[in-house]
Amino acid sequence: MVTNQASMKRNGIQDYVTLRASAAVISAFTIFMVYFFIATPEITYTVWQGLFASIYMKAFTLITLLAILMHVRIGLWQVLTDYVKPHNLRMGLQFVLNLMAFAYVAVGLFVLWGV
């Protein structure tokens, strides 16, 4: 049996389902935030802090941050494997960009749970 080492133990169906599920979560969060901005007549620091003080909003934001991370990782892997042919350059770019994605999530968690 031949295994594809470039897939990093993933398959196409898993990537497809993960991308669609993460896109659904990101869309739901975006729709909620757009509704919040439209429905709130005046957005102040107190209103913003009150929104994110709820444990449900923190959980929803955490799930969205993790969905963004999964979406970015799969998207980066697909784009870099298609367009960057030198193996070492692709691995270096993938490492740096994935590190940046993890850093963004870490900063997001720090900001989220600091409220």
Secondary structure, DSSP 8 states (H G I E B T S, - for coil): ----GGGTT--HHHHHHHHHHHHHHHHHHHHHHHHHHHH-SS--HHHHHHHHHSHHHHHHHHHHHHHHHHHHHHHHHHHHHHH--SHHHHHHHHHHHHHHHHHHHHHHHHHHHT-
